[in-house]
Amino acid sequence: MIDIKQKKENVKMHLKDLRQNLKKMHLEVTEELVLPKPDDVKILINKMDKLLKLIESK
């Protein structure tokens, strides 16, 4: 069983990664006027799903 501290660190790591990816995507859309590739969006959705599963696991 993963202890609470390790779980918190895993969540932080996933959130940091997601935030970085979303910021990059946002800048591409707002500054470069480039829409994200569908595969990039799918990858982020999968990362969010993994994070949700990690948070919900006990």
N, C-alpha and C positions, 0 to 999 in steps of 0.2 A: 504494500500500500504506500502510495506517495504521501509524504508528510505535507502539511499545510504550507510551510515555507517554500518547499520545492514547487508545489502547485502554483503558488503566487508568482514565483519567478518565471515559471513557464508561461503563465498568462501575460505577465508583463512583456516577456520576449515576443510573444505572438502579437500583442497589441502594438508594440513598437514597430514591428515589421509591417503590420497592416497600415498603420498610420503613415509610415514612410512611403509605401506603395500608393496609398490614396493621395498623398500630397503630390507625388510625382505625376500621377494621372490628372489631378486637378490643374496643375501648372500647364500640362500639355494642352488641356482643353481651353483654359482661360487665356494663356499667353500665346500659344502656338496655333490655336484653333484647330487642333487635331483631336478627333474622336478616338477613344481607346479601342483597341482591337478586341473583338468578342472573346478571344481566348484569354486575353489579359483580365477581362472582367470575370470570366469563369474561374480563373485561378484565384482571384481575390475572394470570390464567393466561397470556393472550397476552403480557403484559409479561414474565413469567418466561420464556416461550419465546423471545422476542426477546433477552433477556439471555443465555440459554443459547447461542443461535446466535452472538451476539457473542463470547462467551467461547471457543467452539469454533472460530471462524474464524481462519485464519492467513494 
